[in-house]
Amino acid sequence: MPQKPPNLVYGLEDTLPLPTALLLGLQHVFVMSTAFIFPVVIVRSFGGSAEQAAFMVTMSILAGGVGTILQALRKQGMGSGYLCPAVCGPSYLSASLLAAQTGGLSLVYGMTAFAGLFEVFFSRLMHRLRILFPAEVTGVVVTLVGVAVIPVAIPNFLGISPGDAVTEALELFVAAITLGTMVAISVWSRGKLRLYSVLVGITIGYILAAATGILGGPEIARILDAPLLALPDLSHPGWSFDLALLIPFTIAVLCSSLKSIGDLTTCQKINDAEWKRPDMRNIGGGILADGSSALLSGFIGGMGQSTSSSNVGLSIGTGATSRIIAFAAGVILILLTFFPKLASVFVVMPGPVMGAGLVFVAAFMIVNGLQIITSRMMDTRKTFVVGFAFIFGLSIDIFPDFFTGLPGSVQSVFSSSLALGTATALILNLIFRIGIARRKTLLLEPGTDFSDTIFTFFETMGGTWGARKEVIQRAESAVNELVESIVFLDATREAIRADIRFEEDSLDIDIRYTGKPLDLSPGGPPSDADLLEDDTALARLSAFLVWKYADSVTADDKDGECRIRLHFDH
Amino acid sequence: MKVKAYLAIEQTISTMSGNLEINERHEAGVAIVSLKGRLDAASSQEAEQRMNSLIDAGDRSILVNLGDLDYISSSGLRVLLASLKRLKKTGGDLHIACPKPAVRDVFTMAGFHRIFTIDDDEASALSSFTEKA
C-alpha cells in the first residue's frame, strides 16, 4: 500500500467535496487545453476547413475525457488508477501531419486507430520490459518529458506565434504576472489556496489579457458567437490505411508510450513516500488505458491520445493527486463537447497565459526526473547513459536544422529531444549491461584493513549495479560489523568469504568462514555499563546493529563452517 | 574578541589512522576533536589513544565534531562511550556535534542518543558547554 507523502493536500485515495473536485478538475482542463491546438495544426497543414478542425478538436476532447477516466480506473487491468489525464499527444504530430498531407483526415483517423491498437497489445508486455527501464533511464525520460514542454511553453510565454515574431512588453507583463501569481501562491500561501495556484494564475492572466487587449475582439466574439448547447458535429470522413505509414505511426506510438511510462512513473513516485522503482504491471494498465483512448480517438475522429506531462506537473505543484479529480476532469471534458461556448473559452487562451502555465508545470516535471536519476548510485556506465541521452536528445532542440533532411519514416525519433534522448538511453542501457556481474565474491583476511576492502567494494559495485545508496550503506555497514565481530571474538584466523548477489529488488550476502559460530540471536543493545565492563558486550552491540541494518539475518554452522546470510530488500 | 580569536587558532593537531583523520583544536576552553572518514575497528585504537591523551592532559570538556565522519561502527561507539565515562568521573563532559544522517542513525539505533548530548552545529554544542558551566 503506497504511503501518502506529507506534502500532498489530497492524496491518491483521498475523497474531497464535489465543488473542490470540480474546481480542481477545471484547473486540469485549463492546462489540458494547451494541447487543443494540435488538431488545428493538422487540419491547417492540408488546407482543411474550420469545420473539419472543429470536428477534430471536439472528438479529441471527447477521447481525452474518456481516456482520463479510463486511466484513473485501475479495474481488471485497465488504467493505472492515477490522476494522469489524456490529451492530444505531441508524439503523434509528425506522423499525423504526414498522413493528413498524403491521405487527408480519413488516413489520420485510420492510422491513429492502428497506433492505439498497437499500444493496447504493447501494454500486455510491459511487465516483461522492466530490464529496459532502470531508474536512470526512467529519470531521463521524465526529465525530457519536462524539457519537451519548453519549445511550446517559451514561445507562448514570450507572446511569439507563427506570424508574430515580436515580444511585446504587455505580453511579457501578462506572462510574468500570471507565472508570478502561480509561484507566489505555491510558495507563500497557507491552507488550501495552493491547490488552486494555477487556476488563480490563469484567471488573473485572462483578466489582464482582456484589459491589455491581448485577448481582443475576435477572440471574445468567438466565445459570444458559439452556441451554449449543441450536439457534436458527427460528419465523420471515415477511415483509411496506408502501409507506408505503419513505420512512422509505430514510432510515434512507441514514443508516446515511453512518455507515458515517464508520466506514470512520476505518478507512482509522487503518490508514495517510500517509492523505490517503477511498478511495470501498474504501468501496463496505464498504457492499456492510453492505447484504448488513442484507439477510441482514431475511431471517432480525433488525434492520437497520450498522457499529459503538464497535468502531472500540475498535480505536484498543487499537491492534489486524488483520482476523484481525474473523474471530475474527464466528465468536464466530455461535457465540453456539448457546450461549445465553454469550450471556446479554453480554445482562445492567450499565449502568454498558456506559456506561464506550462513553464510552471515543466519545472516540477524536470526536477522530478532529476530526483529519479539521483535516487540511484552512479558509475561511469550510468554517467554515459544519462549524459549522452541528454546531449544527443537536447541537440534536437539546440540544432533543429541538423535533422531536417532525414527520411520521413524515422522523423518521429528525431522530431523531439524526448524521442531521441529516450532512444539513446534505452540503447546505451542495454549495451552497458554487457559485462556487469550480478554475483561477486569478496575475500576478507583478518589482520588486514578489511573495512577499506568492504567499503571500496560496495561503493564501486553499488554504482555499477545502479543500487540505492541507502541500501548499499546498510549492506556495507552490516558486513563490516560482522567481520569486526568475527575478528574481535577471534572466531577465525582464516579468510572470510562473502558471496554477494544483486537483483533489482534484493541484495543478498552470504558470509562463510571456518571457526567458531557467532551468537547472532536478536535482542536489545547492551547497556552502556556492559559495554565498558563486559568484553562480549561489543559483539552483542555488533549483532544488534547487524539486525538493524539487514532486513533479515539467518545463521547456521555445519562441520566447522559458519554461514551467515544477510538479506536486504531493494 | 582578540583573546577568543587567539584561542580559536591556538593549536591544531592532525593525524591519520586507517581511514580516519583526527584534528584537535581548543576553543573557549573546550577541546574540539574533528573526525573525518570512518571510525571503525581499524581506527578506533588510535582514536581512543588521542581521547585519553586529551583527558590525561586535563581537558574536561571535549566536543567531538562528526561533520566529516561517514561511518561509525560499534568499536567507534565504544571509544566515545569510554571517553564519556572517564570524563564524567572527573566532572567533565563529552558532546557530539554535526553527525551526518547515517551516523546519527547509528547513535539512535544503538540508543546512544540518550547518553550523549548531540547538537546539529558546532556553535550550539560549544554554547551547551557554557550553559552547563
HADDOCK unambig.tbl for C-alpha pairs under 7 A between the chains (distance, minus, plus):
assign (segid A and resid 449 and name CA) (segid B and resid 42 and name CA) 6.45 0.50 0.50
assign (segid A and resid 481 and name CA) (segid B and resid 73 and name CA) 6.47 0.50 0.50
assign (segid A and resid 484 and name CA) (segid B and resid 41 and name CA) 6.52 0.50 0.50
assign (segid A and resid 525 and name CA) (segid B and resid 110 and name CA) 6.13 0.50 0.50
assign (segid A and resid 531 and name CA) (segid B and resid 78 and name CA) 6.93 0.50 0.50
assign (segid A and resid 532 and name CA) (segid B and resid 82 and name CA) 6.59 0.50 0.50
assign (segid A and resid 538 and name CA) (segid B and resid 74 and name CA) 6.62 0.50 0.50
assign (segid A and resid 541 and name CA) (segid B and resid 74 and name CA) 6.34 0.50 0.50
assign (segid A and resid 542 and name CA) (segid B and resid 74 and name CA) 5.79 0.50 0.50
